[in-house]
Amino acid sequence: MKKNECNIVRDLMPLVLDRAASDESRELVEDHIGVCEECRKQYDAMKADLPEGIRAEYEAEQKQFTDALKTVRKTKIRRRVRVIALAALICMAAALAGLFAYDALFWKMTAPVDNSLYSLSMCETKDGRYVVTVDAGRVDFSTSVVSEDACVDGKDITYVRFQAAPVHPSSGSGPAIEKWDLMIIENNGEDTIDELRQGTPGSYITVWKKGEPIPPASEEMERYLALEKAYHQWFEELPRTEEGLNIPDKEFFAWQDALEEARLAVPEWK
């Protein structure tokens, strides 16, 4: 306990006992003698020297003051706790809002990528399927692909677009392959689409309309697609056990190497 504080409290003791001290001074004395044994003894000795009647009046008044002081302190504590709790809730809400905003702006693939950054093209296989190829040489950030069908003026329209996070870097972990087979549209006679559009209904580029000529797929693409079909058939026929799918590593990697070699040979994807 600091000596200066003890001296100040001892100077205030006579005023407190004479009931001439302010409430702030009485509170200071009460707080101090609650933790300082030496000053407490001196205070009790000074109080014992008071005449019995005056001492009784002082103790009754002091009890009322102490009770009132406790009530005020409890109120202050409750108020402080409420303020701290409210501040904690506000901080927590701000942090959660920040996390949601960060996730929505930097991770959710919800913003359409500008149509000028990629392009779509089509070719037709011997069995009548339409192969849609994407050239994404200028897209060097993470994306997702969205395909949706719509009926516009009685026509079946397919929209295909790239989407990225609303805030995306100018460079990053983009596609390792600039051109690749994006999707295959089955051509079942009259069930085929009437138009393929790149982008969104509000901003699109028409890639192809029904009746327009489509270049035939190269022999290399035909070979790749046939190999890919054989691979999927092989995969589907693999034995299943209680532990799961049994995939022979040697055969699996042989398939992967063959597919990659065939893909690299396709001129449409170079």
Number of C-alpha atoms within 10 A of each C-alpha: 8 6 8 9 13 17 11 13 22 18 12 18 21 15 14 22 19 13 14 12 15 12 13 9 17 22 15 15 23 17 12 18 19 10 11 12 11 10 19 17 12 14 19 11 11 13 20 11 9 14 9 11 9 13 16 12 11 18 14 12 13 17 12 12 15 15 12 12 14 12 12 12 12 12 12 12 12 12 12 12 12 12 12 12 12 12 12 12 12 12 12 12 12 12 12 12 12 12 12 12 13 13 13 15 17 16 16 17 22 17 16 19 21 15 16 10 13 18 18 22 19 22 19 20 18 11 9 14 16 22 21 19 19 21 20 20 15 15 22 18 15 18 23 15 13 15 14 11 12 13 11 11 7 8 12 16 20 21 20 23 23 25 19 22 21 16 14 17 12 9 11 11 11 15 16 9 12 16 18 18 18 14 14 15 15 14 14 10 8 7 9 15 21 17 18 23 20 22 23 19 14 5 11 16 17 12 16 18 14 13 8 8 11 15 12 16 19 16 14 16 23 18 16 21 18 11 17 18 12 13 17 10 11 13 15 11 9 12 10 11 8 6 6 8 12 12 12 9 9 8 11 13 11 11 18 13 12 14 18 12 12 18 22 15 16 18 12 20 16 12
